[in-house]
Amino acid sequence: MKLLSNVLFQFNGLNGTLSSSIGGMSNLISIDCEDNYFYGELPSSLFSIPKLQYLNVASNMFSGSVSSDIGKLIDLRYLELNRNN
């Protein structure tokens, strides 16, 4: 899965926490999990994906603060966090 570049599972009714193992997918360019039932905090490993350009986690049940490590995502061009707790 290290060659995977896009994870798109929006509008599926998925629930649970977002696994910290997602940070090991170093070639990810986009993550879109909009409109599901994910909850808890965003895993800090998410902010160590060096090529990430697009992150949409809107319309879930994520809670807590966004880590200052988000600043490590120097290629990030699109970020959507709205409609969470």
N, C-alpha and C positions, 0 to 999 in steps of 0.2 A: 504493500500500500504506500510505500515511500514515493512512488512515481505519480500518485494521484494528485491532480491539480485543482479539481473542483469538487466540492461537496454541496450538493443541492438537494435538500429534503424539506422544502417549504410546503406548507398547507397539507400536512399528512396526519395531524392529530397524534404525533409522537409525544411520549412523556418520559420523565426521568431527568437525570442530571446529564450535562454534557461531559463526556469522559475527558479526563486530563490527558489521555493518550493521544488526543487530537494534536497536541503539541509536537508529537513525534513525526507528524506528516509534513516534513520540511519543504515539500514542493507545492503545497497548497497555495493557490492564488486567490480562490474565492470560497467562502463559506456562507451559505444561505439556509438558515433554519427558521425563517419567518413563519409565524402563525402555527405554532405547535404548543405543547404544554410542558416545555422544559422549565425546570425550576432550580433554585439554588444559585450559587455565585458562578460567574463565568470562571472557568479554570485559568489559573495564572499561566499555564503552559500555552494557552491560546495566544498569548502575547509574545511568544518566542518563535513564531513561524516567520522565517525571514522574508519570504516572498509574498506574504499575504497583502492583497490589494483591495479586496472587497469583503466586508463583514456585515452581515445582516442577521441580527438576532431579535428583531422586533416582534411584538405580539406573542410573547411567551410569558413566563412567570418568574424570570430571573430576578434576583434581589441582591442587595448589597451594593457596595461601591465598585466602580471600575478601577482596576489597579493602575497605578502610575506607570506600570510596565507597558501600557498601551503606547507609550512614547517610543518603544523599541520597534514598532511597526513602521519603519521609515518609508515603505512603499505603499502604505495604506492610502487609498484614494476615495473609498466610500465606506461610511460607517453609519449603521442605523441601529439604534438601541431603544427606540420609543416603544411605548405600550408594554412595559414590564412593571414589576413591583418596585 
